[in-house]
């Protein structure tokens, strides 16, 4: 099995980053490199990172300290440029991986002879404890199907860069850059395969939900009309499907 490069954008994550690093180091799959891109946090993230990496001296861990805050998309792209592994995984600093996440997903990807896979996940509280609300995933996701369902969660993805290439996986600097990236990959003729087992907990503070709904609506509409350039009627049809599935996922 070839190496997996794990890219983590770090911004105001001082409360999570030590857990993130230890979680990766506890993975049962050990041929990985962890690329942490510190995006000019306003908290003590950079200081915490320096302390941890100096103490651990784990050669598999690399940290990039950016000189200008540019957002999650560009931070991930910086990490992609640095990636040396054949495979690429994204992880957000506040999310939780199960110990077998990497090995199970890699085996699944190889069995499917796929370039792009993702997994089921569970919503978590502010402490990262699972709430029991699980998001199930389809077996296969095409571009057409993906337009009406944002079921792919960033921290569950795994890519074969030997097939896709780095440029196709790089994220555009637009709202909902993750969904825009998945659609770009699928639009280029690839399909994504869903692994039904939960591998990740999505930490989701309850106080952010009401404001997120309005922003999500604006972001998805922007993607339809400005990024994908879909006709108005097609955009409306996709939006209705997206809204229904997004509501059901959160009930």
C-alpha positions in Angstrom: 0.0 0.0 0.0 1.2 3.5 -0.8 1.4 6.5 1.5 -1.6 8.7 2.4 -1.0 12.4 2.6 -3.4 14.0 5.2 -4.0 17.8 4.7 -5.4 19.8 7.7 -6.1 23.5 7.4 -5.5 25.1 10.9 -7.3 28.3 11.8 -8.2 29.2 15.4 -8.0 25.5 16.4 -5.9 25.7 19.5 -8.6 23.7 21.4 -8.6 20.9 18.9 -5.2 20.6 17.3 -3.4 18.4 19.9 -6.3 15.9 19.7 -6.2 16.0 15.9 -2.5 15.1 15.8 -2.8 12.4 18.4 -5.8 11.0 16.6 -3.8 10.7 13.3 -0.9 9.1 15.1 -3.2 6.5 16.6 -4.5 5.4 13.2 -4.0 1.7 12.6 -2.6 2.5 9.1 0.8 4.1 9.7 2.2 5.0 6.3 1.0 8.5 6.3 2.3 12.1 6.3 0.4 14.8 8.1 0.5 18.3 6.6 -0.8 21.0 8.9 -1.3 24.4 7.2 -1.5 27.1 9.9 -3.5 29.9 8.3 -2.5 32.9 10.5 -4.8 32.0 13.4 -5.8 34.7 15.8 -5.5 32.4 18.8 -2.5 30.3 20.0 -2.7 27.6 17.3 0.7 28.4 15.9 2.3 28.3 19.3 0.6 25.1 20.2 1.7 23.5 16.9 5.3 24.5 17.5 5.3 23.1 21.0 3.7 19.8 19.9 5.9 19.2 16.9 9.1 20.0 18.8 8.1 17.6 21.6 7.0 14.7 19.3 9.8 15.0 16.6 7.7 12.8 14.4 9.1 13.1 10.8 5.8 12.2 9.4 4.4 15.6 10.6 5.0 18.8 8.6 3.7 22.2 9.5 3.4 25.2 7.1 3.0 28.6 8.8 1.4 31.0 6.3 2.2 34.7 6.4 -1.2 35.7 5.2 -4.7 34.4 6.0 -6.3 33.1 2.8 -9.0 30.7 3.9 -9.5 27.0 4.0 -9.5 26.4 0.2 -6.1 27.9 -0.3 -4.8 26.4 2.9 -5.8 22.9 1.6 -4.3 23.7 -1.8 -1.0 24.6 -0.1 -1.1 21.2 1.5 -1.9 19.4 -1.8 1.1 21.0 -3.4 3.3 19.6 -0.6 1.7 16.1 -0.7 4.1 13.3 -1.4 1.7 10.4 -1.1 -0.2 8.6 -3.8 -3.4 9.0 -1.8 -4.9 12.2 -0.3 -7.2 12.6 2.7 -8.7 15.9 4.0 -9.3 16.4 7.7 -10.7 19.4 9.4 -9.0 20.2 12.7 -12.2 19.9 14.8 -13.4 16.6 13.4 -12.9 13.1 14.8 -11.6 10.0 13.0 -12.1 6.4 14.1 -8.9 4.5 14.5 -9.5 2.3 11.4 -10.6 5.2 9.2 -7.6 5.2 6.9 -7.1 1.5 6.5 -10.7 0.7 5.9 -11.3 3.4 3.4 -8.1 2.7 1.5 -9.0 -1.0 1.2 -12.5 0.1 0.0 -11.0 2.4 -2.6 -8.7 -0.3 -3.9 -11.4 -2.9 -4.0 -13.6 -0.5 -6.1 -10.6 0.5 -8.2 -11.8 4.0 -7.5 -10.2 7.4 -7.6 -12.6 9.1 -5.2 -14.4 7.6 -2.1 -16.2 9.0 0.9 -17.9 7.5 4.0 -20.8 7.8 6.3 -20.4 10.0 9.3 -22.1 10.9 12.6 -22.9 14.3 13.9 -21.2 15.2 17.2 -21.6 17.7 19.9 -19.1 20.4 20.9 -17.0 17.9 22.8 -16.8 15.6 19.8 -19.1 13.0 21.2 -21.4 11.3 18.7 -25.1 12.2 19.0 -26.4 9.1 17.3 -27.5 11.0 14.2 -25.8 9.2 11.3 -25.6 10.4 7.7 -25.8 7.4 5.4 -24.2 7.6 2.0 -25.2 6.3 -1.5 -23.2 3.4 -3.0 -22.3 5.5 -6.0 -22.5 9.2 -6.7 -22.4 10.7 -10.2 -22.2 14.4 -11.1 -25.9 14.6 -11.9 -26.9 13.0 -8.6 -24.4 15.0 -6.6 -25.9 18.3 -7.7 -29.0 17.7 -5.6 -27.3 16.3 -2.5 -24.4 17.6 -0.5 -23.8 14.3 1.2 -20.0 14.2 0.8 -18.4 15.4 4.0 -14.8 16.7 3.6 -13.2 14.8 6.4 -14.5 11.5 5.1 -12.9 11.7 1.6 -10.0 9.8 0.1 -8.5 10.4 -3.4 -6.1 8.6 -5.6 -3.8 11.3 -7.0 -2.2 8.9 -9.5 -5.5 8.8 -11.3 -6.9 12.3 -10.6 -3.8 14.5 -10.4 -3.4 17.3 -8.0 -4.9 20.0 -10.0 -8.3 18.4 -10.3 -8.4 18.0 -6.5 -7.4 21.6 -5.7 -10.3 23.7 -4.3 -11.6 26.8 -6.0 -11.8 29.9 -3.8 -15.6 30.1 -3.7 -18.3 29.6 -1.1 -18.7 25.9 -0.3 -15.4 25.2 -1.9 -15.6 21.5 -0.9 -18.9 20.8 -2.8 -17.5 22.8 -5.8 -14.5 20.5 -5.8 -16.5 17.3 -5.6 -18.6 18.5 -8.5 -15.6 19.4 -10.5 -14.1 15.9 -10.1 -17.4 14.2 -11.0 -18.0 16.6 -13.9 -14.7 15.4 -15.4 -16.0 11.9 -15.8 -15.2 10.3 -12.4 -17.6 8.7 -10.0 -17.5 8.7 -6.2 -18.1 5.5 -4.2 -19.7 5.7 -0.7 -18.4 3.4 2.1 -21.4 2.7 4.4 -19.5 2.5 7.7 -19.2 5.6 9.9 -15.5 6.6 10.1 -15.8 10.3 11.2 -17.6 12.4 13.7 -18.6 15.9 12.5 -18.3 18.3 15.4 -21.3 20.6 15.1 -21.9 23.3 17.7 -25.7 23.8 18.1 -25.6 27.6 18.3 -24.4 27.9 14.7 -27.3 26.1 13.0 -29.7 28.9 12.4 -27.2 31.2 10.8 -25.8 28.3 8.8 -29.1 27.6 7.1 -29.4 31.0 5.4 -25.7 31.0 4.4 -26.0 27.5 3.0 -28.9 28.5 0.8 -27.0 31.4 -0.7 -23.9 29.2 -1.2 -25.6 26.4 -3.0 -27.5 28.8 -5.3 -24.2 30.6 -6.1 -22.6 27.2 -7.0 -25.5 26.3 -9.3 -25.6 29.6 -11.2 -22.1 31.1 -11.0 -19.8 28.1 -10.7 -21.6 25.3 -12.6 -23.5 27.7 -14.9 -26.6 25.7 -14.7 -29.8 27.0 -16.4 -32.4 28.6 -14.1 -34.9 25.7 -14.3 -32.2 23.1 -13.7 -30.9 25.1 -10.8 -34.4 25.2 -9.3 -34.9 21.5 -9.6 -31.5 20.7 -8.1 -32.2 23.2 -5.3 -35.5 21.6 -4.3 -33.8 18.2 -4.1 -30.9 19.6 -2.1 -33.2 21.4 0.3 -35.3 18.3 1.0 -32.3 16.1 1.6 -30.5 18.7 3.7 -33.6 19.0 5.9 -34.0 15.3 6.3 -30.3 14.9 7.2 -30.7 17.2 10.1 -34.0 15.9 11.6 
